[in-house]
Amino acid sequence: MERKSIALITAPGIAERLGADLVEELPDMLDYYITDDYEWDVRYYEDILTGGTNDSKEVIEAVCDKKEDEEWDFAIALTDLPLFKDERPVVAEALKDKSAALISLPGFGFTTMKKRVQESILQLMNEMYYGTSDEGRQASAAHMESQDKQKFDALRNKDSRKLIGSRIFERISPLIRETPQEEEEGVDVRYTVKSKPGGYLRIISGMVFANEPWKMFPAFGKIIVIAFTTGSYALVFSTVWQLSMNFSVPRALLLTVFSILALTMWIIMAHQLWEKKGEENRTFLRKIYNVTTFFTLLMTVIMYYIILFGMFSIWTILLMPMAQIEDYTSASPGIGIYFYTSWIGASISTIIGALGSAFEDEEVVLDSTYGYRQRQRHEKLKEEREQEKEEEKEEAKEYEE
C-alpha cells in the first residue's frame, strides 16, 4: 500500500504537546475521514517560525518551504499565536495545490483543544485531498455518507463544510468558511469568525488558555507564605473579627475586587509585562497582548485568592474556639463567622502582605506572556539564521579552495 506522509509543524509549548498527542491517533481517523487507500504516516516537527509571526501568509509560506525541503506529502502548522488577515482573526487556512495548511490555536477560544484540533486537522486534510470546490465538498460528503456513523462518534464534525463540530463556543461565536477569490494567492479556503467582536472574544480567551495560567501558580509560593503569615497573625487578635461584624457584604465584595486587581496590576508593573508603544507589534496587536496578559494574571490571582481563603478558613476553624470569638465580638455569631472573617482576612492580607513582594521564579511569569515568548523566539530565530549564513560562508570557502 502506498504511504502518504503528514507533518504537524508545531510552535514550542502547547502546540508541540498537542502535536505529540495526536501523532498516534490520526492515522485511523484519516482512514475514516479521508480514504483508506493509503497508509498514513503522521509525524510532528517543532519549528520556531510558526510561533514567531502573526501573519498567516508568512506562516503558510514557511510551511510550504519546509514541506518541500523534507519531501512530505502534506504539512499542517499548529501555532499558539493569533493570526490575522486585515485585522480579522484567522482560525485556519489551507492551500490545496501546495498541500499545506495552518491552524491558529487561540481561534478555538478558552476551551479544551484536543478534539477541536483533531477535527480541524481532519477537515483541512479533507479540503486538500478532495478540493475546496463545490464538487470537492460533494465528493467528501459522499465519502462520509458511506462510513459507519458510529465510528469516532466523540468527534462531532461530520460536515464537509465545517471546521469543527457544534459546541457552546461555536454557537456563541460561529466560524465561517471562505473561499477567497483568485486574485488572493496563497490560500484556497479560510475559516474565520463571523463577527469581529466574536473573533476577538475567541482570540483573547484562547490566548489566555494558551498562556496556561495554572502553570504560573507555583511562582506564587513566596507571596502565599507572606500573605498567610500576615493574615494568620492578624486573625489571632480581635480587630479583624470585630471588623467582620460591621462589614456589609457589598463592602466585602468591593474589598475583594480591589485586592485582586491591585495584586494583578502590581505584578504587571513590577515585572514590566506591559507591551509598550514603539515596539515591534502593531497597535491593535499590542492591545490584544496586554489584555491577554491582564486576564492571564487575573485568573492566576483569583486561584491564589481562593486557596488563601481556604487556608484561612481551615486555620480559624481549627485554632479559634467559638468562645474566644464570642468574647471578641460580644455576640453569638455562629459558624458562618469563620468563613466571613476568613474572606475579609484574605482580602486584607493580599493587600498588605502580597503587594511589594516578588516572585521566586520570574522566568515562569515572563514565559506566560505572549510578548516575552515571541521576543525569545525572534531572538532564537535570528541566531539560527545567522548560524545558517555562517555555515553557507564556510561551505563557499571550502568550495573555492
N, C-alpha and C positions, 0 to 999 in steps of 0.2 A: 504494500500500500504506500502511495506517495505521502511524503511528510511535508507539512506546512509549519513554518516557524513563526511564532508571535512573540514579540518582545514588549514587555511592560517597562517603559523607561520612566523611572521614578525620581522625584526630588528626595533629598535626605529627609528623615523624620517620619511623620505619619504616612506619607505616600509610599515610602520604601517598605514600611511594615505591612501595609495593605498589599503591595505587590508580592511580597514574600508569602503572605497568607493565601493568595489567590492562585498561585502557580500550580498547586496540586489539584485544585477543584475545577479549573476552567476547561481542561480537555474534554471531559464528559459532557459538560454544558455546551461546548461548541459543537459536538456531535449532534446534540439535540436541537440547538437553535439555528445552526448554520447548515452543516452537512456532515454525514459520516463517511464521505468518500475519501477523507484524508486522515492521516494520523497527526494530531495537533501537538506540536512541541511548544510549550509555553515556558518562558523564562523571564526574569526581571533583571534590569540593569540600572544601577544608580548613576545619575548624571546631574551635575550641579546646575547646568543651564536651564533645565526645566523648572528649577526653583529660583532662578536668578533674573527673570524678566516677567513683566505684566502684559507684554504684547503677544497676543495669540498667534499672530503671523510669524513672529520671531521663533516662537516655540515650535510651531508646525514645521518651519524650515529646518530647524535643528534636528527634529525627529526624522525628517526625510533624509538629511545628510547622514545621520547615524545609521539609519536603516540600510542605505546604500553601502556604507563602509563595512558594515557587519554582514551584509547579504541576507538580511531577514526578509521573510515574505510579507509580514505585517508588523507595524510598530504603533504602540499607543502610549502617549505620555500621560503620567499622573503627576500633577503639580499641586502643591499646597498654597500657591499664590492665586489671588483673584486675577482673572483675565478679562480684558475689555476690548470692545470694538466700538469706537466713537463714544467712549464713556458708558456704553451699555454692557452689563455683565454677560460674559460668555461662560456657559456651563460645559459645553462640549462642541467639538468640530471634527469633521472627517474629510479627507481628500481621497477620493476613490482611485484616481489614476496612480497616485503615489502609494496607496495602501497605508496611509498614515493618519493618525487621529490624536486628539488630546482631550483630557478631562481635567477640569478645574474643581478640585475637591470642595473649596468653600462654597461653590454654587449649590451644593446639596443642603446647606443650612446647618443649624445646630441639631444634629441627629446622628444616629448610628450610620456609619459609612459603608460597611462591607457589602450588604445586599444591594445598595444603590450603585456602588461601583461595579459589582458583578453584572447587574442589569445593563449599566451604561456600556461596559466593555462589549457585552454580547450584542447590544443594539448597534454600536458603531461598527463592529465586525460584520454585522448583517448588512449595514449600509454599504460598506466597502466591498463585500462579496457579491451581493445581488444588485447593487446600484441604488442611486438616490432618486431615480426617475419613478413615475407612477407605475411603469411596467415592473421595475425592480421591486417596488413595495408590494405589488400584487403577487409576484413570484415568491417573495418572502412570506407573505400571508398564507399562500397555498402550501408552502413547506410546513408552516406551523400548524395548519389545519390537519396535516397528515400525521402529526405526532401525538403521542399519548398525553392527554391533557393533565393527567395526574402526576406526571413526572416533573420533578423540580417545582412542585406547587408552592414552595416557600418563596420563589421568585415570582413577583406579581405581574411583571410586564410580559404580556403575550401579544402586544400590539406592535405591528411593523412600523408605525409612525410615532411612537413614543419612546423617549429615552429611558424612562423608569416607570414602574407601576404607580398607581394612585395611592397616595398616603395622605396623612393630615397636612403635612407641609405642602404637598403638591396641590391640595385643594385651596389652601390659603394663598399660595404664590405659584400659580401654574407655569409650567415650561411650555415653550412653543418651538416648533420645528420650522426652520427656514432653509430654503434652497436658494442661495444668493444668485444674482444674475451673472451672465457670462463675463461681464466686464470686471467682476471681482475675482481675481486669480487667487489660487491657494486654498480654496475651500469649496466643497460641493454641498455640504449640509452643516447647519449650525443649530445648536439648541441654546436658546437664551430664555430670558424671563419676560413674561407678557408685559409687565409694568416696571418702570424704573424704581418706584418705592419698594415694590415686592422684590426686585432684584437686589437692592442694597440691603434689605432685611435678610435675604438669603446669604449674601456675601459676608456681611459683618458677623452674623451669628455663626456662619460656617468657619470664618477666620478665628473666632473665639474658640470654637471646638478644636480647630487645628492647633491652636496655641496650647491646648491641654492644660487648663488652669489647675486641675487637681494635681498635676505633677510639680507645680510650683510650691505646693503646700509644705513639703519638708523644709524649705528655706525659712519658714515661719517659726522654726523651733525656738530660737532665741527670743523672738517677740512674744510668743506664748508664755515662756518662762517668766519674762519681765512682767507681762500683764497679769498673769495668775498670781505671782508673788505679791504684786502691788494690791490687787483686789482682795486676796486672802487676808492680808494684814488689815485692810480697811474693814472687812466684814467681821473681824473679831470685836470691834468697838460698836457702840450704839448708833453712831451718826448715820450710817447707810440704812440701818433698819428703821430709824425714825423718819429718814427721808422717804423711804418707800411707802410709809403710811400716808404721806401727804402728796405723793406723786400721782397725778392722774395718768390714765392710760395714754391719752394723746401726747402728754408731755414725755412719757417714757418712750413712745414711738419716735417722737421728734429727736430725742437724745440718741436713740439707736441709729437713726438715719444719719445724724450729724457725725457720730463716732465712726461709722463705716466709711462715709465719704471722706472724712478727714484723714483716716489712715490710708485710704486709696490714693488720695492726692499727694499725701506725704511721700509714699513710695515712688510715685511718678516723678516728683520733683527731686527727691534725694538721689535717685539713680538716673536722672536725666533721660527718662524714657520717652519724652515728648518729641515727636519729629518736628524739626524747626523749618521755617521758611529758608529758601536759598539752598536747600539740599537737593539731591538728585530727583526726588519724587515730585510728580506734578501735584498741583494744589489739591485737586479732588482726591487723589490717591493718598496724599499726606493726611487729609482729614479722615479718610477711612482707616488708615493705620492708627491714628490717635484714638478714634472712637473704639477700635478693636482693643487697643492696649487698655483703655479705661475699663471696658466691660470684662476683659480677662482678669484684671486685678480685682475688680469689684466682686466677681464670682469667688475668687480665692479668699478675699477678706470676709465675705459672708460665711464661707465654710469655716474660717478661723473663728469668727464670732460665735457660730453655733456650737463649736467644740468648747470654746471658752465658757459659754453659758452652761453647757452640760457639766463641765468640771466644777464650776461654782455651785451648781445645784447639788451635786454629789457631796461636795465639801461641806456645805451648810447643813444638809440633812444628817450627815454622819457626825459632825463635830459641834453643832449648835443645838443644845436642848431647847425644847419649846418653852420651858420655864424661864430660861435666860432671855429669850426673845420677848416673852410677855413682860419681863422686867424692863427691857429696853424700850418697849413701845407703850407700856401701861395699858395693854389691851389683850384680847384673846383672838389673834388674827386667823388662826387655822393654818393647815399645812401649805396652803397656796402662797403664804408669805415667803416660804423658802424660794420658790421659783420666781416670784415677782422681784424679790430683793436680788436674787442672782442675775436676773435680767438687767436691772439697773446697775449692779456691780460690774457686769460685763461691759456695759457702755462706758462707765466712768474709767475703768482700768484700761480700756482701749485708748481713751483719750490721754490719760495721764501716763500710763506705763509704756504704751507701744510707740507713741509719737516721739521721734527723735532717736529711736533705736535703729539698728542696721541689721541687714541680713547676714547670716553666716556664710552663705554661698551666693554672691552677687551674680555669678555666671548663670545660675538657674533662672533668675529673674530676667536677665537680659535676653537669654535664649528663648524666653516665652513671648518675645515681641517680634513682630514681622520686620520692622525696620532694622533691628540689630542682626537678625538672621540673614536678611538679604544683603546687608553690607558685608557680613562674613563670607557669604557665597560669592559676592562680586570680587572680593579680595582673593579668594581661593581660585576663582576662575581666571583672574588676571595672572596669578602666579603660574597656573597651568599653561596658559597661552605663552607667557614669557619663556617657560621651560621648553615648550614645543619649538619656539623660534630659535632658542639656543641649540636644540638638537638638530634642527634643519641647517643651521650655520655649520655645525660640526660635520654633518654629512656632506655639505657642499665643499668644505675644506678637504675632506678625505677624497672626494671625487676629483678635485683639482690636482691633488698630489698623485 
